[in-house]
Amino acid sequence: MTAKAPTYPKGDLRRMLAVLAAIDALGPDATLVKISALSSVDKKTVGALIGAAVAQAGMTITKDGPTYSIESWGPVIAKKGAKLALTGALNAPIVNP
């Protein structure tokens, strides 16, 4: 996978989803640099979003040397939905009811 994810604004949940999907897509090659490049999120923010996913969404993400892996998606975030963020499928316009 070489295409980059769309750029989402600061504070947008889709940024976290794109980071998680990048970790999953990269598999054993999920280093900070590669996650950042694939998700279109800067390295510092990638680290913060991984920490938030663990603390706030109950995910289990491990780091072994330079690589990250998702051990458990936890009870909140669906893997399929995260992958949609990486492809830009969740970039729908906001509709006011």
N, C-alpha and C positions, 0 to 999 in steps of 0.2 A: 504494500500500500504506500504510494508516494504522494498522493494528493493531501493537501492540508485541509483541516477543518475550517469552516467559516469563522470569522472573528466575531465574538459576542462581547457586549459591553461589560464593564466591571460590575460585579455583583450579580450577574446573570447566571442562574443555575446551570444553563447549558455549557458554561465554561468547565464546570466540574464534570459534567457528563462527558464532555469531549476528552478531558484528561483521563477519565476512567476507561473510556472506550479505546483510547490510544494505548494505555497499558495493556489492555486485553489483546488488542490487535498486534502489538509488537512482540508479545510473548516473552521469550527469554532474552530478547534484545531491548527490553523496556528500560533504557537508561534515561536519566533526567534530560539530557540533550535531545534524545530521540522523541521522548514524550512531548517535550516543548515544541519541537519542530512539527510533529504530526498534529498536535492539538491546537496550534496557533496561540498558545498561552506561554508567557515568559517563565523562565525557570524558577524564579522566586515564588511566583504565584502557583506554579505546579505543586511545589512542596506544601504550600499553605492549603491548597485544595485537597491534596491527599490527606493531610492531617484533619481537615474538616470532614471528609468522607468517613474517616475512621471514628472520629469523636461524635459526629452528629447523625450519621446514617448507619452506624453499627457495622461498617465494612471491616474486613480484615485484609490489610495490605501489608505485605512484608517487603523488606529490603535486604537483599543478599549481595554484599559488595555494592557495585554501582547499579544493580538492576532491581526493579520493583515487580511484584506480582500480586495479583488479587487472589487471595485464598478463599474469601467468602464475600458475596455481594451484600450480605446482611438483609434485614427485613424491609428496607425502604426503597432502594434503587434497583430497578430491573435492568439486567444486562442488555436486553433488546432495546430498551429506551435509550440507554447510554450510547449504543451504537448508532442510533438515529441521529443523535447530536453530532457525532463525528462526521456523518455524511451530509449534514446540513438539512436533513429532513424536518427538523424541529424549528427551522427558521421561518415559521409562518408568521404573518402579521398579527399584531395584537388587535383583538376585536373587543370593543366595549359593548356590554349587553344593553 
